[in-house]
Structure formats: C-alpha cells, structure tokens
Amino acid sequence: MRYSVDFLKTLKYKVKYNHWLPSLLRAYGTVVNNTIYYALEEESVPDHIHIHELVHVAQYKRDGVVKFLIIYFTEYIQNYFIYKDWYQAYINIRYEKEAMEIEQYYREQYGEN
C-alpha cells in the first residue's frame, strides 16, 4: 500500500460540501488538485469515502495535475471501450484501484462498512 492513513491525514487540502460537481458525475465526492468536492453535507460524509478522496489528493500531489487528469480520463475512455460499461471503466482506472485498495484497508482496520 502506497499511502498510510496517518500520511493521508497530514495532507493539506480544501473541502467544499453540498457541491454540484460530484452530483453531475454521479459521485459522493470528487477531487480536483487539492480540493475535495462532496455532494453531501459535512456530517454525512463517511470516513472511508473521505480516505478515498484523500488518496486522490495524494495522487495529484505525486503526479501533478496535468498528468493525473490525462491518465485518469484516458484510462476511463479506454476502459469503456474494453468493458462497455461506465462503472467497470471507472473501477479499472489505476488511480481508482489504488484509492479503493486503501479505502478497503481503512474499512477493515477501523470497522467501517
């Protein structure tokens, strides 16, 4: 696992709640650079979702905004042509796989469903 939960909690980031962007993307949250946008109220965001989004903040920091966006959207489109399914395209993006792995680890360690 590339990022520990303790490391993720040290990242500098901004958060916007009740935002339209995740809803447009049919998501609970989305990240652009160091800002996390949630469709939900602050008290409604599950910890495991927040950890998932923090992984994306770390990925942007590691790879840079341009590289992250090019890889993310290129893989999304390529995966759609492979799987013919938008959800399968999404879960097979390398950045999402990494975020889901750490999110799952968090759930197992901290007992969150």
Secondary structure, 3 states (H helix, E strand, C coil): CCCCHHHHCCCCCEEECCCHHHHHCCCCEEEECCEEEECCCHHHCCHHHHHHHHHHHHHHHHHCHHHHHHHHHHHHHHHHHHHCCHHHHHHCCHHHHHHHHHHHHHHHHHCCC
